[in-house]
Amino acid sequence: MGALAITVVVGAGLLIGFGVQYLTQPRTQLDWLFVAIATSIGAFLGSEVLTNVFGLMAGGPEVDGLLIIPAVLTGLVLGLLADAFVRYIAFEPA
């Protein structure tokens, strides 16, 4: 995965994180950060681990070594899980 692919992954994570922060009712001011990190990690793992280690979803459109379809799917899944965790489980008021 090259520099362009890493830039795309981080940029997409930040875009989704900011979207969650401004389009929903966040519980904290850092909801966007958790979602952005989880989305970026998910996109990286989806593109690299699912395709190279497990051989799942190999092929398809590619940008600088980043396989788009597995990256989008796993990025969104981990982003949704992170948002649900921050919103409903973590940071419960005492």
C-alpha positions as CSV (number, residue, x, y, z in Angstrom):
1,M,0.0,0.0,0.0
2,G,1.5,3.3,-1.1
3,A,1.3,6.8,0.1
4,L,-1.8,7.7,-2.0
5,A,-3.7,4.7,-0.5
6,I,-2.8,5.7,3.1
7,T,-3.9,9.2,2.3
8,V,-7.2,7.9,1.0
9,V,-7.7,5.7,4.1
10,V,-7.0,8.5,6.6
11,G,-9.0,11.1,4.6
12,A,-12.0,8.8,4.3
13,G,-11.8,8.0,8.1
14,L,-11.7,11.7,9.0
15,L,-14.6,12.4,6.6
16,I,-16.8,9.7,8.1
17,G,-15.8,10.7,11.6
18,F,-16.7,14.4,11.0
19,G,-19.9,13.3,9.4
20,V,-20.9,11.3,12.4
21,Q,-20.0,14.2,14.7
22,Y,-22.0,16.8,12.8
23,L,-24.9,14.8,11.4
24,T,-25.9,13.0,14.6
25,Q,-26.3,13.8,18.3
26,P,-22.8,13.0,19.7
27,R,-22.4,12.2,23.4
28,T,-18.9,13.6,23.7
29,Q,-16.8,16.0,21.7
30,L,-14.5,13.2,20.6
31,D,-16.9,10.8,19.0
32,W,-15.5,11.8,15.6
33,L,-12.0,10.7,16.7
34,F,-13.0,7.2,17.8
35,V,-15.0,6.7,14.6
36,A,-12.3,8.1,12.4
37,I,-9.6,5.8,13.9
38,A,-11.8,2.7,13.8
39,T,-12.8,3.4,10.2
40,S,-9.2,3.9,9.1
41,I,-8.0,0.8,10.9
42,G,-10.9,-1.2,9.4
43,A,-10.2,0.0,5.9
44,F,-6.5,-0.9,6.2
45,L,-7.3,-4.3,7.7
46,G,-9.9,-5.0,5.1
47,S,-7.6,-4.2,2.2
48,E,-4.5,-5.9,3.6
49,V,-5.5,-8.7,6.0
50,L,-8.7,-10.0,4.4
51,T,-7.2,-10.1,0.9
52,N,-3.6,-11.1,1.6
53,V,-3.8,-13.3,4.6
54,F,-7.3,-14.9,4.3
55,G,-7.7,-14.6,0.5
56,L,-11.2,-13.2,0.9
57,M,-12.6,-10.6,-1.6
58,A,-9.4,-10.6,-3.7
59,G,-9.6,-8.6,-6.9
60,G,-11.7,-5.7,-7.8
61,P,-10.9,-2.0,-8.1
62,E,-7.6,-0.9,-6.7
63,V,-5.9,2.4,-5.9
64,D,-2.2,2.3,-5.2
65,G,-2.5,-1.1,-3.6
66,L,-5.7,-0.4,-1.7
67,L,-8.5,-2.8,-2.6
68,I,-11.5,-0.5,-2.5
69,I,-14.4,-3.0,-1.9
70,P,-13.0,-4.8,1.2
71,A,-11.6,-1.5,2.5
72,V,-15.0,0.2,2.3
73,L,-16.9,-2.7,3.8
74,T,-14.7,-3.4,6.8
75,G,-14.1,0.4,7.4
76,L,-17.8,1.0,7.6
77,V,-18.4,-2.0,9.8
78,L,-15.7,-1.0,12.3
79,G,-16.8,2.6,12.1
80,L,-20.4,1.7,13.0
81,L,-19.2,-0.6,15.8
82,A,-17.1,2.2,17.2
83,D,-19.9,4.7,17.0
84,A,-22.3,2.2,18.7
85,F,-19.7,1.6,21.4
86,V,-19.0,5.2,22.1
87,R,-22.7,6.2,21.9
88,Y,-24.3,3.4,24.0
89,I,-21.7,1.6,26.1
90,A,-18.7,3.9,26.9
91,F,-18.8,7.1,28.9
92,E,-21.9,6.3,30.9
93,P,-22.7,9.0,33.4
94,A,-22.0,8.0,37.0
